[in-house]
Amino acid sequence: MAAIDAANVLPTERLQSMVADGRVTQLHRGHAYAEKGDTFEVDGKRFEVVAVETRTLGDLTEEDARAEGSENLDAYRERLEQAHEDFEWDDDTEVVRHCFEPVE
C-alpha cells in the first residue's frame, strides 16, 4: 500500500478529470499499474485502489464500459482502437482491471 502518482493508473488528464468528477470508477490496462490499497490524488481528491484483477477483453461487460466512461461496449471498443495504434480486439487478450473509490 503506497501513495502513487495518479498518472501511473490514469495516463491522460482527460481520464483523471473523469475520475475526479465520478464518471470513471475503473480502468483496464495492459499491465498492473497499482496494487490494492494504493492511493492517488486527482484535483485535490484522494482515491484508493480497491481491486486489481486480471481478466480478458472477452470478460468485459456493458457495465465495465460505462464504469470507464463509455456509453456502451461498442463505444469502448472504438475508443481503444482510436487510442492505440495497431490495436485489434481479441476476446482472449489479458487486461488488468484497476477499480478505485474516493476516500472520505
Solvent accessible surface area in square Angstrom, and as a share of the most:
residue,aa,sasa,rsa
1,M,180,0.80
2,A,55,0.43
3,A,91,0.71
4,I,36,0.18
5,D,92,0.48
6,A,8,0.06
7,A,50,0.38
8,N,64,0.33
9,V,0,0.00
10,L,0,0.00
11,P,69,0.43
12,T,67,0.39
13,E,147,0.66
14,R,140,0.51
15,L,17,0.09
16,Q,37,0.17
17,S,48,0.31
18,M,11,0.05
19,V,2,0.01
20,A,9,0.07
21,D,91,0.47
22,G,52,0.50
23,R,129,0.47
24,V,2,0.01
25,T,66,0.38
26,Q,13,0.06
27,L,9,0.04
28,H,13,0.06
29,R,50,0.18
30,G,49,0.47
31,H,124,0.56
32,A,63,0.49
33,Y,84,0.32
34,A,9,0.07
35,E,115,0.51
36,K,145,0.61
37,G,8,0.08
38,D,7,0.04
39,T,17,0.10
40,F,4,0.02
41,E,105,0.47
42,V,7,0.04
43,D,115,0.60
44,G,70,0.67
45,K,101,0.43
46,R,112,0.41
47,F,9,0.04
48,E,59,0.27
49,V,0,0.00
50,V,46,0.26
51,A,28,0.22
52,V,44,0.26
53,E,66,0.30
54,T,86,0.50
55,R,39,0.14
56,T,39,0.23
57,L,5,0.02
58,G,42,0.40
59,D,68,0.35
60,L,9,0.04
61,T,66,0.39
62,E,79,0.36
63,E,125,0.56
64,D,8,0.04
65,A,0,0.00
66,R,131,0.48
67,A,23,0.18
68,E,0,0.00
69,G,28,0.27
70,S,12,0.08
71,E,140,0.63
72,N,49,0.25
73,L,24,0.12
74,D,90,0.47
75,A,36,0.28
76,Y,3,0.01
77,R,82,0.30
78,E,100,0.45
79,R,53,0.19
80,L,25,0.13
81,E,90,0.40
82,Q,154,0.69
83,A,70,0.55
84,H,96,0.43
85,E,164,0.74
86,D,147,0.76
87,F,55,0.23
88,E,146,0.65
89,W,44,0.15
90,D,71,0.37
91,D,78,0.40
92,D,114,0.59
93,T,57,0.33
94,E,114,0.51
95,V,14,0.08
96,V,15,0.09
97,R,47,0.17
98,H,0,0.00
99,C,23,0.14
100,F,7,0.03
101,E,93,0.42
102,P,88,0.55
103,V,47,0.27
104,E,201,0.90
